[in-house]
Amino acid sequence: MPVFDLPLEELHDYAGINPRPDDLDAYWEAALAELREARRDEDIVLAPVDHLAEYAECFDLWFTGVRGTRLHAKYLRPTDRSTPHPAIAVFHGYYASSPDWFRLLPYVAQGFSVLALDSRGQGGLSRDTGGIAGTSVMGHIVRGLDVAPTELLYRRHFLDTVQAVQILMERPEVDPERVGVTGESQGGGLALACAALEPRVRAAVPVYPFLSDYRRVWDLDLDINAYAELRDYLRRFDPLHEDVEQMWLTLGYIDVQHLAARIRATVMMHTGLMDMICPPSTQFAAYNKITSDKQVVIYPDFEHEDLPGIGDRTLSFFVEQLGPMTQRQA
């Protein structure tokens, strides 16, 4: 098998190279305080959606995020709500949108509620940070980079995941002690960020997570595809690299590897060793900093693509970690 990144044995020791800001913890405590101040629970709206699945109730869920942005998520719950049940939050890939209802229904059939968030300003119904109904689609990593760390757009994306999971935990039909998060690519990065910033998350399944170790991507000359805006930003706004070190440091605020040590959830990460969009070393930079129970599932020959068996493995993991108490003790 050809190797473009570090060998597997070295990946398990890789510590990442993108710098960590000294005030990172204070930065995120201030961000969480901003979220608490901004929450307007009276703005939460559940609008029923007709669906053929008799065992599920489906809704469009709307809420207001930080900076007044109107956000959308799909929300599904079992028709049997006699006792509080576990729940899953699902985050999607970069500039995509929440999965079809059909892809979320297996969780509901297993007795979970599901919330699938549309990231602000990407392919779904959530608005952009300016409140415009349209989409900005890309450029979200570098948005706010030349203004101030507090204006980084991914700061708001991370806070959106926290708010979405808190709304999920507060639903009367949901057991707040049995909530998990998952997603692929950007969704994997958001799952890690959410689990780090909302410590009540019990289980996380990040799949080839994005948003980690930005400088390593650049050093590998893989600032293309999903990371292309790093190269574009430097070429257009810092062609002589006079401020490049400050750029990496500022991006450290939204680098999930630097949040990973806060995670308390049980984690199952999935990585393809031929992934040239989110290189394996960038994923391990985050994974190696997780101190809670964790495991990584390795696909030696796979890239940034559908991974065989991952749906069954993810569902089984969540049932094992979040299922009824009697089932977990069996």
N, C-alpha and C positions, 0 to 999 in steps of 0.2 A: 504493500500500500504506500503510495507517495505521501510524504509529509511536508507541509508548507509551514507548519507552526511547530511548537515544541513537542517532543516525544511525550507520550502519555505519562511516563514516570516523572517527567519534569513539570508537567501541568499541575500535578498534585502539590507541588512546592512553589508554584508561581505566585508572587505577591502583588503583581500589578505595578505599573510605572506612572500612571497619571497622578499628579500630586494631590494631596489631601489638604484642603484649607484648615488652618489652625482653629478657626472659629466655626467649624462645620456643625458641631452639636448645638451651639447657640443659634446658628442660622436656622436649623430645622425646628428648634423649640420656638423661635419667633414665628416661623411659618405656621406651625400648628396653632399658635396663639391667634394668628391672623384668621385661620380657618374657624376657630371657635367663635371669634368675634363676627365673622361674616355669615355664619349659618342662619338661614331663615327657614325653619322647618314648616312654617305656615305656607311656604311656596311649593311644598312637595305635592305633586299631583299624580294620581294613579288613574289611567284611562283604560278601560277594558278593551281587549282585542279579541275578536272572534277567532277561534281556532278549533280544529277538528279533534284534537286530543282530549278525550273525555276525562282523563285523569289529571288534567292541568288547567289552571286558570292563568291567562296571559294578559299582561298590561304594558302599556307605554308608561314609563315612570319619568317624570320631569322634576328637576330640583335646581336650585340656584347655587352655583359654586362661588369661589373666591373671585373678587373683582366684578361680581354681578353677572357672570356668564351663565346662561341658561343651558343646562346639561340634560341629556337624554340617556335612558337605559331601557333595555328590555327587562321585564321582571316576570318570572314564572313561579308559580307555587302549586303544590298538590291540592287537589280538591278536598282531601281529608286533612283538616286542620285541628283535629281533636286534641293533639298535644304538640308542643313546640318541637320543631324538627331542625336538622342541620341545613346549612346553606353554603352556596358557592358563589363567589364573584369571578367573572370572566373578563379578561382584558384582551383587546385585539392587537394585531400587528400594525406597524407604522403606516400611516395614511390610509388605513382600511376602515372597517366599521364592525360593529358587533355581529356575531354569527347569526345565521338564520334561526328562527324559532326551532326548526327541525333538529338542529345540531345541539340544542340545549335541552331538549325534552328527555333524553336518557337520564339526566340527573333527577328530573322531576319524577320519572317513573320509579326511581330508586328511593324517593321520599325526600329529596332536597328541594328547597327553594333555590332559584338562580337569578342573579342580577348580572346582566351583560352591559357594560358601560360603553357608550360611544365617546371616544376621546375628543376633547374640544377641538374644533376647527379641522378635523380630518374627514374621513369618508362617511360618517354617520350624520345624525341629526343634531348633535351638540354644536352650539355656536362657537365661533372663534372668540378669542379673548376680548375683542373690541365690541362684542355684542352683535356683530353682523350675522345674518342668517346663513350666509354662504360658508365656503370652506377656504382655508389657506393651504391645506393638504400637506405641504412639506416645509422645510426650513425651521422646524420646531426646536432642534438642538441649539441653533445659533440665535434664535429669537431672544432678544434682550441682552445678548452678550456684550454689546457695545454701550449699554445703558448702565446697568448695575446688577449685581448678583441677585438682588431681590426681584428683578424684572425678568429673570430667565423663565421662559414659558414652561419648561418642564418642571419647575417648582410648582406651578399650578396644576400640571398634569398629575404630579405625585399627590398633591393635596386632594385633587378630584377623586382619586382612588380611595383615599382615606375616608372622605366624606361618603362616598358610595357604600363602602363597607360598613360604616357606622349607621347609615340609614338601613342597611340590610339587617344589622344586628338589632336594631330597634323595632323591627317589624314584630307584632305580637305573635305571629305564627312561627318565628325563628328563635332557636336557642342560641343566644349570643356567645355561648362558650363552645359552639361547634360550627365555626365558620372557616372556610378555606378560600384560597385564591389561586388562580391559574391563568396562563396565557402563553402565547408563542411569540418569540422575537420581541418587539416592543412590549407586547403583553407579558412576556416573561420578565422583562426588566421592571415593568409596572407592578407585577406580582411581588417581586423582591422588595421594591420600594414600599409598597403598601404594607407588607408583613413587617418591615422594619419600623414604619411610622405608626402603625396601629398594632401594639403588642398583643392584643387579644386574638389576633388571627392564629388559628391552631395548626393549619396545614397549608403548604404552598407547593405548587407544581410549576416551576418556571421551565419553559422549553426554549432552548438556545437563546438565552436572554440578551437583549439589546441594551444599550445605554450603560456600558461598562468599559472602563479603561480606554478612554478615547485616544490617548497618545499612543497606546500600543497599536491601535488600528492604523494610525498614521504612519508609525514606524514600519509596519508591515506593507505599506503602500496599498492598503485596502480601504482607503477613504474614498470609496466609490459606492455605487448602489445606495443602500440606506444611509451610509455615512458620507456621501458625496458632498454634503453641505460644509463639512469641515474643510475640504480642499477648496471649494468655491469661496468660502469666507476668506481664507488666507490669500487666495489669488486676487480677490477683488478689494479687500480692505487692509491686508497686511502683506503686500507682495515681497517685502524685504525681510519679513519675519522679525520686525523690530519689537513687536509686542506678543510674540507667540508664547513665551513662557507665562505671561499673564493670562492668555487665553486658556491654556491648559489648567492653570490654577482655578480660574473662574468656573470652568466646566467641572472641576472637582466637586462643586456643590451639588451637581445633579448626576454624579457618577455613582451608580448603585453599589459598586464595590465598597465605597466608603460608608454606606448605610448598613451593609450586610451584618456587621457584628451586633446590631440591635435586634436582629430577628430572634424570636423565641419559638416560632412555629417549627414543626417537623417539615423538612424540605426533601423533595425528590426532584432533582434537576435532570434534564435530558439534553445531551450534547452529541452532535455529529462531528467527528474529527476532521471532516473535509469541508467544514463550513467556512466559506470565504466571505460571508456577509457579516456574521458575528463570530470572529475567529475564536477557536476553543480557548486560547489563553485569556482572552478578555472575559469569557464566561467563568473560567476558573479563578480569575482575580477576585470575583465576587464570592464564588462558592467556597474558596479556601478561607474566607474571613467569617463564614457562618459558624457559630459555636454551638448551636442547637443540634438536635438529632438530624442527620442528613444522609443522603445517598445520591449518587450520580449514575445515571444509566447511559452507557457509552454506545454509540453507533459508529463503529470504525470507518465504514465506507460511505457514510451519508453526509450530505451537505445541508443547506438551509432549506429543507423540504419536508414533505409528509414523512413521518417516521413510523414504520410498521409496528402495529400493536400498541401505539401510544394511547389511543382512546381507552382501550380496555384496561391498560395499566393505570391510567389516571383515575378512572372511575373506581377501580378496586382499591387504590390508595386512599381515596377520599372516604369510601365506605369503611375501610379499616380504621382510619384516623378519626372520623367524625360520626360514625354510625351510632345507633342506640347503645347505651351503656352496657346492656346485657350482651350485645354482640361484640363490643370491644373486649369484654372480660372473658368471652368464651374461649 
